[in-house]
Amino acid sequence: LVHEPDLLVRDEPVSGIDPGGITELREIVRELQASGSGVVIADHALDEMERICTKICFIQRGIIQAIESRDQVQLQFGNLEEAYHFYNLRNN
């Protein structure tokens, strides 16, 4: 982060982090977004992703099922967990 990356990719960044660290991570992501950097996060912590992300990509078996804005997902499904179940069940 010292080098102000154009793109930051993180895999399950909230795993094993205490609540204070998660709050700090949220702020870092928001600051990067505000500065124009892209942030890609892969995670199963749907409630946390709902708080951090502005766009959501659902991937199943390596295939992108949908890319939606967080607001669109919330409007259509209510929350990420419901959207996850929709895309997971649709393709089983």
C-alpha positions as CSV (number, residue, x, y, z in Angstrom):
1,L,0.0,0.0,0.0
2,V,3.0,2.3,0.5
3,H,3.4,2.4,-3.3
4,E,-0.2,3.5,-3.9
5,P,-1.2,0.6,-6.2
6,D,-3.6,1.1,-9.1
7,L,-5.1,-2.3,-8.2
8,L,-5.1,-4.2,-4.9
9,V,-6.2,-7.9,-4.9
10,R,-6.9,-9.6,-1.6
11,D,-8.1,-13.1,-0.9
12,E,-10.2,-13.4,2.3
13,P,-8.7,-10.4,3.9
14,V,-11.0,-10.5,7.0
15,S,-10.2,-14.1,7.9
16,G,-8.6,-14.2,11.3
17,I,-8.6,-10.5,11.8
18,D,-10.1,-9.0,15.0
19,P,-12.9,-6.5,14.8
20,G,-10.6,-3.5,15.1
21,G,-8.5,-4.8,12.2
22,I,-11.7,-5.3,10.1
23,T,-12.7,-1.7,10.7
24,E,-9.2,-0.6,9.7
25,L,-9.4,-2.7,6.6
26,R,-12.7,-1.1,5.6
27,E,-11.2,2.4,6.0
28,I,-8.1,1.4,3.9
29,V,-10.4,0.0,1.1
30,R,-12.5,3.2,1.1
31,E,-9.4,5.4,1.0
32,L,-8.0,3.4,-2.0
33,Q,-11.4,3.6,-3.8
34,A,-11.5,7.3,-3.2
35,S,-8.0,7.8,-4.6
36,G,-9.0,6.0,-7.8
37,S,-7.4,2.6,-7.0
38,G,-9.3,-0.6,-7.8
39,V,-9.7,-3.2,-5.1
40,V,-10.7,-6.8,-5.8
41,I,-11.6,-8.9,-2.8
42,A,-12.5,-12.6,-2.9
43,D,-14.2,-13.7,0.3
44,H,-17.0,-15.8,1.8
45,A,-17.7,-13.3,4.6
46,L,-20.8,-12.0,2.8
47,D,-21.9,-9.6,5.5
48,E,-18.6,-7.9,5.5
49,M,-18.4,-7.8,1.7
50,E,-21.8,-6.1,1.7
51,R,-20.3,-3.4,3.9
52,I,-17.1,-2.9,1.9
53,C,-17.8,-3.6,-1.8
54,T,-19.5,-1.4,-4.4
55,K,-19.7,-4.1,-7.0
56,I,-20.3,-7.8,-6.5
57,C,-19.2,-10.7,-8.8
58,F,-20.7,-14.1,-8.2
59,I,-18.5,-16.9,-9.4
60,Q,-19.4,-20.6,-9.3
61,R,-17.1,-23.4,-10.5
62,G,-14.8,-20.7,-12.1
63,I,-17.6,-19.2,-14.2
64,I,-18.9,-15.7,-13.6
65,Q,-22.6,-15.9,-12.9
66,A,-23.3,-12.2,-12.5
67,I,-21.6,-8.8,-11.8
68,E,-23.9,-6.3,-10.1
69,S,-23.7,-3.2,-8.1
70,R,-24.2,-3.8,-4.4
71,D,-27.2,-1.6,-4.5
72,Q,-28.7,-3.7,-7.3
73,V,-28.1,-6.9,-5.4
74,Q,-29.7,-5.4,-2.3
75,L,-32.7,-4.2,-4.3
76,Q,-33.2,-7.5,-6.1
77,F,-32.4,-10.0,-3.3
78,G,-32.3,-8.0,0.0
79,N,-28.8,-9.1,0.9
80,L,-25.7,-10.9,-0.5
81,E,-26.6,-14.2,1.3
82,E,-29.9,-14.4,-0.6
83,A,-28.2,-13.6,-3.9
84,Y,-25.5,-16.2,-3.2
85,H,-28.1,-18.9,-2.7
86,F,-29.9,-17.8,-5.9
87,Y,-26.8,-18.1,-8.0
88,N,-25.6,-21.3,-6.3
89,L,-29.0,-23.1,-6.5
90,R,-29.6,-21.9,-10.1
91,N,-26.5,-23.7,-11.3
92,N,-26.7,-27.0,-9.4
